[in-house]
Structures are given as C-alpha cells and as structure tokens.
Amino acid sequence: MTAPTTSAASAPAAPAAPDRPGPRTSTRVLTVALALVVLAAVLAVALRGTFRDGPLEPAAPTPQGSKAVARVLEGEGTDLEVRRYTTDAAQALAEGRTVLVTDPSALDAAQLDRLAEARASGHGHLVLVRPSFFVLAHLAPDIRPAGSLKETTSLGADDSCAAASLHAREIRVGPAEDVAKSATLYRAGDGFDACFRHGDGAAVVTGEGVTVLGSATLLTNAGVGDLDNAAVALNALGGDDGASALTWYVPSPTDPLAEEHPSLLDRLPDFALPLALWACAIILAVLLALSRRLGPVVVEPLPVSVRARELTVGRAHLLHRADARDAAARSLRTRTAVRLASRLGVRREGRLDALIAALAPHTSLAPEQLRTLLGPTPVRSDQELLRLSEDLDALEKEIHR
C-alpha cells in the first residue's frame, strides 16, 4: 500500500514574492479596529447611563437637554423637583407650585383634564412648551396657535409686551435639535399678555395662571444662551427673584393615566437604533474581510475526475501540515483492517479481537504484536508513521500469499 508522504520533493526555488501584508497582519489590524470600536461604544453607553437623556430633560447636558436652566434655577434658590406622572404634576399644581410641562402634546384628554382640575382648585402656575390646539382647548381655551417658524428667527419686545416680555428685549426662536422642527406662534384674547410678535402671533403668551412658550430653544442647552433666551426661561420658571417652587414635568409613556402604553421598542433609548446599525455594519465588514481571505470561488465543470494518487497525496499533505499523525495512523489501520477482514471473511471488522483471532493462524506475528499494529497505539513521529505504514503493508502481503 501507499504510505502518506511526510517530506516534500525537492523543487526549484520559487522567485521571492514582493513584500505585502499577509492575512495574519490584516486580521490583526481588523481585530484591533473592532476592539477600539467596541470600546468606544461601551464608553458611550456608560457615559449615557450617568444621566437620563431626552428632550428638555433637566439632568441631560446634551444639546436637547435642559441641564443649564435647571442648574441655574437651583443655584438661585428654586425648589426644583422632577415628576413624570400626571397625578404628581397635578398635585404639585394644586399645592401652588409652578409646573413646567415639557411636552404637553404627549398628554391625552384624561391627563389634560386632571391638570385643568388641579389648576382650577389651586393657585399654581402652568408653563406649557409648544402646546397644540387640542392641549390649549383643555387648559387655556382663550389661547390659539397662529402659525409657526421653521427657520431660526430673532424676535424683539415692544411696548405692548407688559409681563410677557419676562425682562427680555430680544430672543431667538425656531427649530430645536432633536426636540422640535419649528417654533409655534400664538394669539390670545383679553386678559393675556403677548410678546415677541411675528405677524399675527407671539412666541410668549402669559395670563390667568398659564404661560405659553412657543419655542423649545428657550430651554435647551443649545439655545438658552442665545440673546435673551435665558431671561425668558429663568423668569418664566423661577419668578423675578428666583425663589419659587418648580415641578419639572416630563410626561412618561408609562404613566398609568395614559391611554396608550409603549411597546418594547418604544422603551429603548434613543441611541439604541444607531448603536445597533453600527454593530451590524461592523459585523458585515468583518464577514466581508474574512470571506476575502479565502480567495475567489473557482467554478469547474462537473463531474470532476481526480486520480486516486492525487487524492491520497493531497490528503497526506493536509495531515502532515496539520501534524495529525494519529489521524493518519487511524486511517491507515482502518483501511488495512477492512481489506484484511474482507480477505479472511470476517463480517464485523470493527471488532479488533475477532480480526486478530482470524489473523493469528496466517501470520508469524503474535496476537500482542497484531494488537499493537492494528490497535489505537499512538504515533509520536513521522518515522513511526512510516514504520507503521511499512508494517501494515508487510502484513497484507503476508496474508495475500
């Protein structure tokens, strides 16, 4: 029989290949890049976990948050508390506190009615940011939307502003990053003061215990520093002396009074989708890089005829390259056992004892030698593998005589 080849035949030396990064170098660079991306993502998530981010969140330092306004109010002595349920906000309003509703359009009729009842029963002040017509119908029927500003616009105070100017002379309103795509203008009936007009509407309306702010830029970290925006925000929420009680109401989708509750996707943070897309892009890049290492797919017509010698030599090279001596020895022993069992008429060649008993009368080897030759004896070197191949070949020749 033919033994697997353990040494390559001598061949003319191939010309030196040009220096270029091999597969291992590319893999190492890709692994380092992937590790850096994952580390950056983990750090971003960890930093985001230190505060609650979102539109007009009082603890968020992001452009859409309102940490700057909240910290200044607290520094001036304002008793600031954050609430997320309508019941808590209504109770604070009934107790006479100023209640800021950051997203009144997210409230349904039941929640708005609860706030309206609390305002009627107490002496609290309600501050609404960009309320819709539906919200105003419940909380301030004498105020109506009068248009919108989709571009950043500077508005000035005039002599008719009165209390609605909030000690500011000029403000800048318009779209707020990740909060609103435009600012809203309002008109009001008797008993209300309006200021910072543009056409038929005004950006600030106040009166009868309600203040309407038409632009979220007056409260966001990104916009509060423009012109006199800070004066409007601080005076609307903290009063002239800053010493007041403020409830910062950020409506929550999990509010028991809400008619519609969020799904699992709605509960995910804002950065979850970009992070998932980034992870998918990284995975696709890794798969593409790994697939390119295998080289292009070679198309061959089928069926393909391959010589038996080529298969034997090819498998021997693979086993030799992998240092799989035991696998090569097991293959040699199995093939030899099959042929010997067929020659001697042993049906269950898998039973080594039966094969050895059948071989004993026809060979000069003792049963212990046969068991060592055909059994799972480990092979420690290429020389032992060659010797095993020669011994198996000699055994077959002896049986075939």
C-alpha positions as a printed NumPy array, in Angstrom:
array([[  0.   ,   0.   ,   0.   ],
       [  0.986,   3.607,  -0.394],
       [  2.073,   5.492,   2.738],
       [  1.303,   9.2  ,   3.175],
       [  4.101,  11.47 ,   2.106],
       [  5.948,  13.135,   5.005],
       [  8.508,  15.221,   3.176],
       [  8.14 ,  17.409,   0.118],
       [ 10.078,  16.528,  -3.012],
       [ 12.864,  18.851,  -3.944],
       [ 11.774,  21.519,  -6.451],
       [ 13.375,  24.573,  -7.985],
       [ 13.218,  27.583,  -5.692],
       [ 10.376,  29.942,  -6.487],
       [ 11.123,  33.64 ,  -7.061],
       [ 10.779,  35.779,  -3.972],
       [  7.311,  37.308,  -3.647],
       [  7.026,  41.085,  -3.191],
       [  6.566,  42.279,   0.362],
       [  2.928,  42.797,   1.19 ],
       [  0.824,  42.411,   4.329],
       [ -0.249,  38.806,   4.803],
       [ -3.582,  37.502,   6.071],
       [ -2.349,  37.48 ,   9.665],
       [ -1.396,  41.165,   9.536],
       [ -4.773,  42.119,   8.044],
       [ -6.597,  40.07 ,  10.649],
       [ -4.601,  41.67 ,  13.455],
       [ -5.379,  45.189,  12.205],
       [ -9.066,  44.327,  11.81 ],
       [ -9.185,  42.856,  15.314],
       [ -7.624,  45.972,  16.844],
       [-10.027,  48.244,  14.956],
       [-13.011,  46.162,  16.047],
       [-11.832,  46.239,  19.67 ],
       [-11.497,  50.041,  19.558],
       [-14.996,  50.42 ,  18.109],
       [-16.499,  48.152,  20.756],
       [-14.63 ,  50.033,  23.491],
       [-15.929,  53.364,  22.164],
       [-19.479,  52.017,  22.099],
       [-19.186,  50.727,  25.675],
       [-17.828,  54.067,  26.869],
       [-20.653,  55.933,  25.111],
       [-23.268,  53.714,  26.733],
       [-21.589,  54.062,  30.139],
       [-21.485,  57.854,  29.889],
       [-25.101,  57.963,  28.756],
       [-26.036,  55.836,  31.74 ],
       [-24.918,  58.548,  34.169],
       [-27.858,  60.776,  33.204],
       [-31.27 ,  60.447,  31.622],
       [-31.136,  61.905,  28.153],
       [-34.103,  63.199,  26.192],
       [-35.823,  66.384,  25.02 ],
       [-35.747,  69.03 ,  27.776],
       [-34.515,  66.539,  30.399],
       [-33.326,  68.645,  33.376],
       [-30.264,  66.437,  34.012],
       [-29.126,  65.999,  30.397],
       [-26.052,  68.008,  29.285],
       [-26.732,  67.206,  25.616],
       [-27.935,  69.912,  23.174],
       [-31.55 ,  68.775,  23.521],
       [-31.395,  68.675,  27.338],
       [-32.032,  71.475,  29.838],
       [-29.354,  70.954,  32.462],
       [-28.111,  74.548,  32.162],
       [-31.505,  76.058,  33.008],
       [-32.148,  73.59 ,  35.827],
       [-28.767,  74.192,  37.479],
       [-29.109,  77.986,  37.344],
       [-32.588,  77.817,  38.857],
       [-31.348,  75.631,  41.693],
       [-28.419,  77.975,  42.235],
       [-30.835,  80.885,  42.643],
       [-32.806,  79.07 ,  45.331],
       [-35.599,  77.472,  43.289],
       [-37.024,  74.318,  44.842],
       [-36.897,  72.102,  41.736],
       [-38.369,  68.607,  41.573],
       [-38.758,  66.314,  38.561],
       [-42.01 ,  64.425,  38.042],
       [-43.063,  62.065,  35.25 ],
       [-46.655,  61.149,  36.122],
       [-49.717,  63.34 ,  35.64 ],
       [-51.009,  62.639,  39.144],
       [-47.836,  64.017,  40.718],
       [-47.827,  67.073,  38.451],
       [-51.487,  67.786,  39.197],
       [-50.868,  67.518,  42.937],
       [-47.958,  69.96 ,  42.685],
       [-50.138,  72.368,  40.688],
       [-52.91 ,  72.18 ,  43.273],
       [-50.356,  72.937,  46.01 ],
       [-49.47 ,  76.22 ,  44.298],
       [-46.19 ,  75.22 ,  42.629],
       [-45.117,  76.245,  39.15 ],
       [-45.445,  73.225,  36.863],
       [-43.475,  73.097,  33.604],
       [-44.912,  70.63 ,  31.067],
       [-42.097,  69.921,  28.61 ],
       [-44.227,  68.006,  26.082],
       [-47.915,  68.799,  26.58 ],
       [-48.825,  67.362,  23.163],
       [-47.965,  63.895,  24.512],
       [-50.865,  64.049,  27.007],
       [-54.31 ,  62.651,  26.274],
       [-57.683,  64.091,  27.288],
       [-57.782,  62.386,  30.706],
       [-54.372,  63.729,  31.651],
       [-55.183,  67.232,  30.451],
       [-58.467,  67.243,  32.387],
       [-56.603,  66.228,  35.552],
       [-54.222,  69.182,  35.129],
       [-57.111,  71.56 ,  34.39 ],
       [-58.922,  70.476,  37.567],
       [-55.758,  70.947,  39.633],
       [-55.179,  74.43 ,  38.24 ],
       [-58.777,  75.429,  38.967],
       [-58.591,  74.141,  42.539],
       [-55.28 ,  75.784,  43.469],
       [-53.107,  78.786,  42.786],
       [-50.331,  77.086,  40.822],
       [-48.83 ,  78.392,  37.618],
       [-48.7  ,  76.243,  34.468],
       [-45.924,  76.667,  31.891],
       [-46.502,  74.907,  28.554],
       [-43.891,  74.399,  25.825],
       [-45.355,  74.493,  22.311],
       [-48.852,  73.274,  23.246],
       [-51.136,  72.184,  20.414],
       [-54.682,  73.373,  19.728],
       [-56.01 ,  70.237,  21.479],
       [-53.963,  70.941,  24.618],
       [-54.989,  74.599,  24.742],
       [-58.662,  73.659,  24.391],
       [-58.384,  71.871,  27.749],
       [-56.013,  74.152,  29.637],
       [-56.274,  77.636,  28.088],
       [-59.228,  77.988,  25.679],
       [-58.525,  81.697,  25.09 ],
       [-55.135,  80.986,  23.508],
       [-54.896,  79.681,  19.934],
       [-51.982,  78.747,  17.625],
       [-51.34 ,  81.399,  14.974],
       [-48.605,  79.936,  12.8  ],
       [-45.097,  78.529,  13.008],
       [-41.477,  79.485,  12.335],
       [-39.446,  76.755,  10.631],
       [-36.273,  78.832,  10.478],
       [-34.304,  80.397,  13.318],
       [-35.666,  83.908,  13.829],
       [-34.865,  86.764,  16.183],
       [-37.903,  88.458,  17.767],
       [-37.895,  91.678,  19.756],
       [-40.109,  93.023,  22.546],
       [-42.277,  96.11 ,  22.033],
       [-44.142,  98.499,  24.31 ],
       [-47.258,  96.273,  24.409],
       [-45.458,  93.27 ,  25.891],
       [-46.028,  94.073,  29.572],
       [-45.436,  90.981,  31.759],
       [-44.992,  88.669,  28.751],
       [-41.53 ,  90.099,  27.998],
       [-40.166,  88.42 ,  31.161],
       [-37.483,  91.142,  31.331],
       [-36.064,  90.181,  27.906],
       [-35.637,  92.515,  24.949],
       [-34.816,  90.09 ,  22.128],
       [-34.953,  86.3  ,  21.808],
       [-34.077,  83.759,  19.151],
       [-36.598,  81.004,  18.373],
       [-37.007,  78.313,  15.752],
       [-36.17 ,  74.625,  15.324],
       [-34.564,  72.84 ,  18.299],
       [-32.209,  69.95 ,  17.676],
       [-33.903,  66.577,  18.359],
       [-36.824,  68.392,  20.053],
       [-38.939,  70.316,  17.549],
       [-38.729,  71.144,  13.856],
       [-40.229,  74.605,  14.295],
       [-41.387,  77.23 ,  16.757],
       [-45.094,  77.981,  17.266],
       [-46.739,  81.395,  17.465],
       [-49.928,  82.108,  19.432],
       [-52.638,  84.707,  19.707],
       [-54.675,  85.294,  22.885],
       [-57.858,  87.014,  23.972],
       [-58.445,  89.553,  26.707],
       [-56.665,  89.008,  29.983],
       [-53.42 ,  87.738,  28.401],
       [-50.169,  89.497,  27.57 ],
       [-48.293,  88.543,  24.422],
       [-44.735,  89.381,  23.445],
       [-42.092,  88.753,  20.803],
       [-44.511,  89.063,  17.933],
       [-44.156,  87.904,  14.366],
       [-47.103,  88.673,  12.12 ],
       [-50.36 ,  87.844,  13.896],
       [-48.758,  85.643,  16.547],
       [-46.387,  85.882,  19.506],
       [-43.754,  83.497,  20.846],
       [-44.654,  84.099,  24.536],
       [-48.158,  84.439,  25.988],
       [-48.973,  84.683,  29.687],
       [-52.005,  85.307,  31.853],
       [-54.631,  83.63 ,  34.077],
       [-52.085,  81.286,  35.63 ],
       [-50.718,  79.986,  32.293],
       [-47.536,  80.823,  30.387],
       [-47.072,  79.505,  26.86 ],
       [-43.561,  79.294,  25.391],
       [-43.65 ,  78.854,  21.647],
       [-40.099,  77.566,  21.181],
       [-38.127,  74.803,  22.882],
       [-34.89 ,  76.723,  22.167],
       [-35.721,  78.923,  25.16 ],
       [-34.979,  75.942,  27.443],
       [-32.468,  73.71 ,  25.636],
       [-28.764,  73.759,  26.4  ],
       [-28.078,  74.602,  22.757],
       [-30.42 ,  77.604,  22.619],
       [-30.703,  79.09 ,  26.083],
       [-27.521,  81.123,  25.618],
       [-28.787,  82.958,  22.517],
       [-29.652,  86.649,  23.035],
       [-32.074,  87.   ,  25.996],
       [-33.43 ,  83.42 ,  25.885],
       [-32.055,  82.752,  29.349],
       [-34.015,  85.655,  30.823],
       [-37.279,  84.28 ,  29.454],
       [-36.546,  80.755,  30.738],
       [-35.434,  81.783,  34.223],
       [-38.192,  84.355,  34.8  ],
       [-40.931,  82.088,  33.461],
       [-39.889,  79.193,  35.69 ],
       [-38.288,  80.827,  38.714],
       [-40.08 ,  84.134,  39.108],
       [-38.464,  87.539,  39.357],
       [-36.413,  86.684,  42.452],
       [-35.782,  83.045,  41.523],
       [-37.061,  81.816,  44.907],
       [-40.01 ,  79.646,  43.92 ],
       [-41.173,  76.052,  43.828],
       [-40.881,  74.438,  40.399],
       [-42.088,  70.991,  39.3  ],
       [-40.39 ,  69.918,  36.074],
       [-42.941,  67.585,  34.477],
       [-41.565,  65.329,  31.732],
       [-44.519,  63.185,  30.537],
       [-43.749,  59.495,  30.665],
       [-45.242,  56.91 ,  28.282],
       [-45.609,  54.56 ,  31.262],
       [-47.974,  56.952,  33.053],
       [-50.929,  54.929,  34.447],
       [-53.301,  57.651,  33.19 ],
       [-52.062,  57.372,  29.597],
       [-54.46 ,  55.624,  27.237],
       [-51.69 ,  54.114,  25.109],
       [-48.714,  52.355,  26.656],
       [-45.401,  51.945,  24.815],
       [-44.17 ,  48.75 ,  23.228],
       [-40.785,  47.205,  23.933],
       [-39.232,  49.165,  21.05 ],
       [-40.619,  52.415,  22.442],
       [-38.817,  51.768,  25.727],
       [-35.404,  51.558,  24.066],
       [-33.195,  54.645,  24.465],
       [-32.645,  56.958,  21.518],
       [-29.11 ,  55.739,  20.921],
       [-30.139,  52.059,  20.68 ],
       [-31.004,  52.164,  16.968],
       [-27.78 ,  53.936,  15.823],
       [-25.742,  51.589,  18.007],
       [-27.478,  48.526,  16.536],
       [-26.929,  49.777,  12.993],
       [-23.261,  50.454,  13.769],
       [-22.86 ,  46.936,  15.195],
       [-24.461,  45.424,  12.069],
       [-22.096,  47.423,   9.856],
       [-19.091,  46.167,  11.845],
       [-20.278,  42.547,  11.619],
       [-20.766,  42.851,   7.851],
       [-17.294,  44.374,   7.488],
       [-15.738,  41.524,   9.49 ],
       [-17.572,  38.88 ,   7.452],
       [-16.513,  40.553,   4.213],
       [-12.878,  40.738,   5.323],
       [-12.846,  37.092,   6.403],
       [-14.517,  35.922,   3.197],
       [-11.938,  37.704,   1.033],
       [ -9.142,  35.713,   2.702],
       [-10.456,  32.512,   1.126],
       [ -9.932,  33.865,  -2.381],
       [-12.363,  33.926,  -5.274],
       [-14.673,  30.991,  -5.918],
       [-13.357,  28.681,  -8.676],
       [-16.044,  27.308, -10.966],
       [-15.283,  23.895, -12.503],
       [-17.451,  21.732, -14.743],
       [-18.954,  18.686, -13.04 ],
       [-18.324,  15.827, -12.723],
       [-14.611,  16.272, -11.969],
       [-12.302,  13.306, -12.42 ],
       [ -9.394,  13.172,  -9.992],
       [ -6.767,  10.456,  -9.893],
       [ -6.688,   8.308,  -6.778],
       [ -2.994,   9.059,  -6.304],
       [ -3.708,  12.796,  -6.284],
       [ -6.335,  12.36 ,  -3.57 ],
       [ -4.015,  10.202,  -1.49 ],
       [ -1.068,  12.563,  -1.821],
       [ -3.262,  15.621,  -1.184],
       [ -4.734,  14.139,   1.959],
       [ -1.276,  13.124,   3.123],
       [ -0.049,  16.702,   2.679],
       [ -3.015,  18.046,   4.658],
       [ -2.442,  15.599,   7.517],
       [  1.285,  16.307,   7.503],
       [  0.734,  20.078,   7.576],
       [ -1.683,  19.713,  10.5  ],
       [  0.681,  17.327,  12.384],
       [ -2.252,  14.897,  12.531],
       [ -0.193,  11.741,  12.824],
       [ -2.802,   9.912,  14.886],
       [ -5.475,  10.688,  12.293],
       [ -3.196,   9.406,   9.514],
       [ -2.371,   6.261,  11.501],
       [ -6.044,   5.635,  12.24 ],
       [ -6.877,   5.962,   8.548],
       [ -4.125,   3.512,   7.567],
       [ -5.188,   0.968,  10.189],
       [ -8.869,   1.236,   9.288],
       [ -8.263,   0.686,   5.571],
       [ -5.929,  -2.239,   6.279],
       [ -8.436,  -3.822,   8.706],
       [-11.235,  -3.55 ,   6.147],
       [ -9.185,  -5.235,   3.45 ],
       [ -7.93 ,  -7.979,   5.777],
       [-11.427,  -8.679,   7.122],
       [-12.744,  -8.965,   3.585],
       [ -9.89 , -11.317,   2.7  ],
       [-10.446, -13.598,   5.723],
       [-14.265, -13.452,   5.685],
       [-14.649, -11.605,   8.981],
       [-18.017,  -9.821,   8.813],
       [-17.613,  -7.427,  11.73 ],
       [-14.224,  -5.971,  11.019],
       [-14.855,  -3.322,  13.703],
       [-14.285,  -5.991,  16.345],
       [-10.492,  -5.977,  16.761],
       [-10.469,  -9.211,  18.781],
       [-12.297, -11.117,  16.047],
       [ -9.908,  -9.815,  13.401],
       [ -6.812, -10.719,  15.46 ],
       [ -8.175, -14.232,  16.076],
       [ -8.686, -14.678,  12.34 ],
       [ -5.212, -13.339,  11.511],
       [ -3.255, -15.383,  14.078],
       [ -3.119, -18.698,  12.097],
       [ -1.97 , -16.942,   8.916],
       [  0.861, -14.751,  10.179],
       [  4.085, -15.059,  12.116],
       [  3.161, -12.154,  14.393],
       [  1.954, -12.831,  17.915],
       [ -1.535, -11.601,  18.945],
       [  0.055,  -8.882,  21.093],
       [  2.039,  -7.643,  18.085],
       [ -1.085,  -7.648,  15.945],
       [ -2.961,  -5.668,  18.577],
       [ -0.131,  -3.117,  18.723],
       [ -0.06 ,  -2.891,  14.932],
       [ -3.825,  -2.642,  14.34 ],
       [ -4.929,  -1.107,  17.635],
       [ -5.038,   2.576,  18.68 ],
       [ -1.366,   2.825,  19.558],
       [ -0.245,   6.492,  19.479],
       [  2.247,   7.628,  16.817],
       [  4.745,  10.206,  18.079],
       [  6.853,  10.993,  14.996],
       [  6.906,  10.837,  11.231],
       [  9.381,   7.965,  11.396],
       [  6.96 ,   5.891,  13.474],
       [  4.192,   6.68 ,  10.991],
       [  6.333,   5.47 ,   8.091],
       [  7.279,   2.336,  10.03 ],
       [  3.592,   1.676,  10.747],
       [  2.786,   2.027,   7.054],
       [  5.529,  -0.425,   6.125],
       [  4.447,  -2.968,   8.784],
       [  0.816,  -2.81 ,   7.656],
       [  1.891,  -3.284,   4.059],
       [  4.015,  -6.291,   5.044],
       [  1.095,  -7.797,   6.975],
       [ -1.191,  -7.507,   3.961],
       [  1.377,  -9.098,   1.689],
       [  1.827, -11.972,   4.157],
       [ -1.921, -12.623,   4.297],
       [ -2.312, -12.467,   0.499],
       [  0.299, -15.189,  -0.106]])
